[in-house]
């Protein structure tokens, strides 16, 4: 007889897990309790949850999954509410072949499968798990979202009752404190880089920036706004009494089992204070250059530049292009007991052990220029200037590079060749620029295609010709979108790089005040791979899409 036509009790008897007498006892208890037979057998001590799961899997010819070892997909889990998951004792745990993998304590429950198919919008692939494992997974993956809702309700309840003597935002166990912590924890778990608390007329919006794109997370009642903003200001050592002027602060919190630094900024608006929190994951400061997306050829050129004993190395690109991350990764390589490294930054994003870091404070007279002037007198080997913003800073930086220091800094230009002309336009003498700058790295950040849903297609010869590539046909990938990537088609980001070594020829062009286009032409002749070329290389590798490269580079 096939397993699927047998009853669960008969299967357990055949496998010598229980005796006929134990089955009869369980059936008698079940008549009173109304619970599933498997649960009843466990309750009377006849067998274990694991054995029941194996028997159910045999009966329905389904796999058994151990959730303690299985990597549950948090986005899949979030497709159902905690209430529904507990009612059916079933939890989505991942995706396979376009179907939603559903962990079930009772795979015979057809109603549960139908309910979750409608709710999630996916065909269901059931797998069998123990009830206790599913309960633990629900606590881990779904209790968080419901706790946010509970915290919001608790804050409202407190607001509507008697006023407390101590400000709620300062009480460690207050609901508003839990709400703030939960929003931060959710942002970290989703891989967000920023949290936006945005006041509206009748409510306020919470949004997360993930892979450079903002996503609406929740809309919260207006009455919660004041308490939440006050709590965030207390965490960041801001003045909670000041509401009509911008403030900046920092906070350190534990989320997802690791320490996270937050850079917090408030801004007064007509509907209240807007709060923006930049999430600074300390593990990002320890990334190696290989992890950022450098191709071997580009990395070799960049390494030759930062391995010099002196000279200036510039990293350029627009805001949000990953310049700071590249600089920190470079400092991690250079950091050693034999070298003294001093930085002047605004702000200090990541705190690196063994490196002396200075925070710019214009109100106290500490600017990039004054800080840099003082740094030079402290006998450093390597100097990092957060950004060259004015002529005075630029002049001290290049002079330091000429007097035996390795100087790293950032500049806002669109590509590498533009950096040289930008410095001369600031007022620096061309001979100083040409003799001090050894290398310029330009970069962008492109979103990586989601590996779970990226779609293969052929790029025709005509399309290749339109973007300046040769060939009859090339296989590339495009974004499709699934629940794992929030239907964006992208997950994570990768760097797009352009490294220009300042050769004698380029230095001569700089002294002669030649245009950016002339410098770029010579740099390409000398082997520079442009941002566009590096991006298209990553398209061919299937890392990102052509549309994404056109968006960030062109």
N, C-alpha and C positions, 0 to 999 in steps of 0.2 A: 504493500500500500504506500502511495506517495505521501511524503511528510505533510504537504499542504492540505490533505484531506483528513488528517488526524487532529484530534483535540489535544489541547496543551497538556492535559493530565495524562493522556495515553503516551504522549511523547516522553514525558518525564519518567513514567514507569518503565518504558522500553529502554531508556538510557540508565536505568537503575539509580535515578536521582531521588525518587520518592517511592514509597510502597503503596499498594492499593488501599491499605487501611488509612494511610495519611491523606490520600486523595478523598476518601469518603468523609473523613473528619473535616477537611477543608471545605468540601461541598456543603456540609451541614452548617458550618460557620458562615459561609458565603450567603446562604439563604436568609440569614438574620441581618448581616452587615450590608449586603448588596455590593460589596467591593469586588473588583476583578479577582479571578481565581489565583492568578500569579501573586498578587499582593497578599491574599489570604494565606497562601502556602508559606510565604516569607514570614508573616506575622506569627504563625503557629510553630515556626522553627523547623519546618520540614525541608527547606532548601534556602538558597541564597538568591539575591537579586541577579547576580551574574548568571546563574544557571537558568533562571527564568528567561533572561534576555537571550541566552543561547537557544533555548527551546523555541521561543517566539521567532527567532531568526530562521531556525530550521523549518518551522511550520510555514513561513511565508517566503522562504528562500531569499532572505535578505542578509546583508552583512551586519556584523556587530561592530560598533565603534566604541572605543574607550575615550571618553571626552577628556580624561586627564592627560592623554598623550596627543589628542587631536588638536590641531591649531584652528580654533574656532574663528571664523570671519565675523568681526564685530558689525560690519555693515549688513551682512546677511541676518545676523541675530536681531538687528534693529528693525527688520521688516515687520515684526509682530510686536504687540504690546505685552507687557508682563502679565496682565490679567488673562489674555488669551493663551499665552504659553503655559501658564499654571493650570488653566482649566483643562487643556488637552494634554498636559504634560508632554509637550513637544516644542522643540526649538530649532529654527533654521541655523545651520552651522557652516554652510559653504555653498559653492556652486560646482557642478560637474556637468559638462556637455550641455550647457544652457539650461540645466534644471537646478532647482533649489534642493540642496541636501537637507532633509528634515530628520533630526534625531527624535525618536519616539519611544516612550516606555511601552506603548501598546500599539503596534503597527496594524492591529485589526480594526482600529478606530477609523472607519471610512469617513465619518462626519468631520473628524479633525483634519484629515487630508484635504477634504473638499473646502473647509473653512479657510485653511491656510493657503490653498491654491488661489482662492478669490482675493484674500487679503494681500498676499505678496505679489500676485500677478505673474507667478511662475508655475510651470509644471513641477510636480513634486517627485523627488527621489527619496523614499523613506529608508532610514537605517535604524537599527535597534540599539538602544542604550538603557542603562539602568535608571530607575526613577531618581535615585539620589544624585547621580551624576548630572542629570538634566536639571534638578533643583539647584545644584551648585552653579551650573552654567547660567541659569536664569538670574541668580543672585549677582553673579559677576557681570553679566552683559546687559541685563535689562533693569536691574534695580537702580542703576545710575540715572537713567532718564526719568524714571518715576520719582527718584529722590529730588530731582530738580523741580518737578511739578509740585511735590510735597513741600519743598522749601519755599516755593513761591506762595503756595496756599497758607503756609505757616506764617510767613511775613505779613500777608494780608490780614490774617486773623489777629496778629499782634497789633497791627495798625488800627484795627477796628475795636480793640479792647482798651483797657486802661493804659495810660502812659507809664512807662517804666521809669524808675529813678535813674538808672544807669543807661546811657545811650546804647541802643541795641547793637549798633555796629562795633562796639567795643567789647561785647560779651562773647567769650570764645565759643559757647555752645548755642548762640542765638541763631535762629533760622536764616537770617540774612548772611551770616558768616558761612553757614553751610551752603547757601546758594552761590556765593562768590567762589568758594572752593570747588563746587561742583562744575560751574561754568569753566573754570580754568582746567579742571581735570578732563572734561569733555574735549576741550580744545587741544590739549596735549595728546589725548588718545586718537584724535582725528588727524594728527600731524599738522595742525594749524601753525602759521607763523605769526598771526596777529588776531587779537580779539577786539571787536568794535562794539561798544555800548553806545547806541545812538538814540537820543531822546526825540520823540515825535510829539504831536499835539495831545493825543489821547492815550499813548502807551510808549514803550521804548523797545527798540529792536536790538537783538544780539546777533552779530554776524561773525563768522570765522573766515580768515583768508587762508585757503589751502592751495598750495602750488601756485601762488600768485593770483588766485581768483577768489572773489568774495562769495560766500554762501550764507543765505538766511538760515538761522538756526532756530530762533524762537522769538515770539512777540510776548512781552511781559507787561502786565498792568502798570499803569503810571504810578500807582501808590507805592510800588516796590522800589521805584527809581532812586529816591533820596537816600534810603537806607543802604542800597547796594553801592551807590557812588561813594557814600561816606565810608563804607567798609573798605572799598578799594583804595581810597585816599589814606585811611589809617594804615593799611598794609604797606603803602608806599611812602610813609613818613611825610605826607603832605598836610597842609593846614586845612582842616575840615570846615573852618569858619569862613574861608575865602571861596566865594562862588563866582565872582565876576572877573577873575583874571586867570590866565592859563598857568598850570603848574606841571612840574615834571618830578618824577620819583622813581624809585626802584624797589623791588620786593623779591624775596627768595621763598619759593614754596616747594613742597614735595608733591609730585604727581606722577602716577605711573611707575612708582618705585625708583624715581630719580629726582635729583634736585634741579629745579628750573628757575632761572632768573627771569624776572619780568621788568621791562622798561615801560613805565606808565606815564601817559600824558593826558591832562584834562584840558578841555577847551569850552569856554562858556558859549552857549547858543541861546536862541530865543525860547527854546523849550526846556532848558536845563543844561547840565554839564555833559558834554560828550567825553567818553573815556576810551582811549586806545591803548591796548597793551601789546607790546612786542614780546613774543615768547623767545627767550634765548636759551636753547637747550645746550648745556655745557658740553655734551658729547659731540656737538657740531664743531666745537673749537678744536677738537682732537682729530678731525678728519685729515687723512693724507691727501696729497695732491692727486694721486691716482683715483681716489674716490670721487673727485669732483667732475670727472669726465674728460680729463686731458688725454689726447691721443699721444702715442709714444713719441712721434716726431716733434709735436708742439711742446711736450713736457721736457724733452731733451734741450731744446733751445732755451726754455724758461730756466731750467736748472743751471745751464751754463751762466746765465745772468746772475742768479742769486748766489752762486758759488764764488763770485768775485770778492776780493778783499775790500774793495771800495767801489764807489759809483752809485748812481741812482737808478732805481727800478720803479716804474710807474704802472699802476693798474687803473685802467679807465673803463668807463661805462656809465649808463644812466643810473639813477637811484633804483635800488632793488635788483641790481644785476649780479649780486653776489661778490662784490669787490672785497668787502670786509672778510668774508669767509675765506677767500683766496689768500688774503694777506695773513690771516691767522694760521692757515695751513702752512704757509711759507715760514712763518715765525716758529712753528712747531719743529720744522726741519732744521732751522738754524739754531734753535735754542740748545745750548750746551754749557757746562760749567766753565769752559775756557773763554766764553764770550759774554760781554755785558750788553744787554739789550734794554733800551729805554724807549717807551712809546709816549706820544701825546695824542689824545683822542677826544672826540666829542660825539657821542659819549663813549665810555669804556664799555664795550658790549660784552666781551668775555674776559674773565680774569684768568691769566695764565701764570702758573707757578714758575718761579725763576726769572720772571720778566718784570721790570719796574714800569708801571703804567701810571700815567698822569692824566687826570680829568681836566679838560678845559673849563675855565670858570671866568667868563668875561666880566662878570660883576665885580670880581676880586682882582681884575687886571691880568688874569692868566689866560692869554690867547695862544693860538698855535705859534705865533711868532715869538712871544716872550718865553713860552715854554720851551720852544726849540732852541732859543738862544741860551737858555740855562742848561739844557741837556748837553750841549756841545762842551760845556765847561766841566761836565761830570765824567769825562773820559769813557764814553761808550764805544763799543765796536760797531753796533748796529742801531740805527735810529728808525723808528716808524712814526710817520706823521699821518694822522688820520685822514687829512684832506688838505690839499693845497688850494686855498681860497683867494689869496691875495698876493701881491707882488712881494711884500716883505717876507712872508712865509716861504714863497718860492725861492727867493734869493738866498735865504739862510740855508734852505734844504740843498740847493745845488752847490753852494760853497762848502757845505759839510761833506758832500760827496767828493769834492775835489781835494779835501784835506784828510783823506784816509778813512772815511766812514762809509759803511754800506747803508744807504738810505732807501727806505720803502715808503711809498705814499700812493694816494689815489687822486684822480683828477676826473672831472666830468667832461668827457668828449665821446663822440660817437664811434670812433675807431682809433687804432694805434697811431697812424701817421699824423692825425689831427693834434695829438698831444704836443708835438714839437712846436707847431705853429701857434697853439694856444698859449704856451709859455712865452713865446716871443711877443705875442699880442698883449700879454699881461704887462710887458715892459722889461722882461729879462733880455740881457744882451745875447744875441744869437751864438756868440762864441762860448758863453757860459753853458747854454743849453746843449750845444753839440759836444762839448768836452766832458760834461757831467752825466748825461743820460746814457746809460748802457743798453736799456731794453724797455720797451713799452708793451704791456699786455692789455688788450681790449677784450671785453667779455660781455656775454648776455646769458640769461637763464631761459632755457626752453623746457616746456613740460614733456615728461617722458610718457610714451604711450602705455596704457594699461596692458600688462602682459596677458590678462585674462580675456580681454575682448577685442584686442587690436585686430584689424581686418586687412587681409592681404589683397593687393590689386596690382595690376600691371600699368606702368607708366609708358605711354606710347613714345615713339621716336619724335613726333611733333612736340609733345609736351616736354620732352627732354631738351629739345632744341630751344623751346621758349624760355627755359630757365638756364640755358647756357651749358647743357651737358651733351655729350656725344653718346651715341648708341641707338640700337633699334628698339630695345624694350628693356625695362628694368622692373624687378619686383620690389615694391615698397609697401608700407603699411599706413593705414589711416585710423583715426579715432572712431569708435563705434558707440561705446557707453554701456556700462552695466552697473549693478548696485555696488560693486566693490570700489568703483571709482566715482561714485555719486553721479553716475550717468554723464560724466564729462568725457570719458574716453582716455583720460590721462591720470597718471598716478606718480608723483615724485617729479623732480626736476634734474636737469643735466646742464653742465656748462658748455657754452659755445665760445671758442677762444681764437684769438688772433695775436701772434707773438711777432713783434718787429724788433730785431736786434739792430742797434744803431751802428752801422758800419762806417768806414771812412768816407765812402761815397755819400751816404745819407747825411753824415755830419757836415760834409762840405755843402750839400744842398741847403742844410739848415743855416749855415753861416751866410750863404748867398741869399737867404730869405726867399727861397723857392716856395711854390704853392704846395698845399697838402696833396693835390693830385699828382704833382711831379714826384714827391717823396713816396707816395703810394706805388706809383709805377715802378720805381727803382726797387722798392722793398719786395714787390711781387717777383721782379726779375731775379732777385737774390734768394728767392725760395720761401717768401712769407705766404702762409696759407691764410686767406681772408676769412672773416667771420662767416660769410656766405658759403664758402667752400667747406669750412669745417662743419657748418650746419648740414649741408647737403650730404657730407660724408656720414653723419649720424642718421640721416634719413635712409641712406642705402643700407646701413647696419640694422635698421629696424628699431632704433632707439626712440626716435620721434617721428613726427609726420611732416610732410612738405608744407602743409598749411601752417603749422606751428612755426617752422623756420621762416616762412614768409612773414609771419606776424611779428616775430621778435628781431629779425635781422634786416629785412628789406624796408 
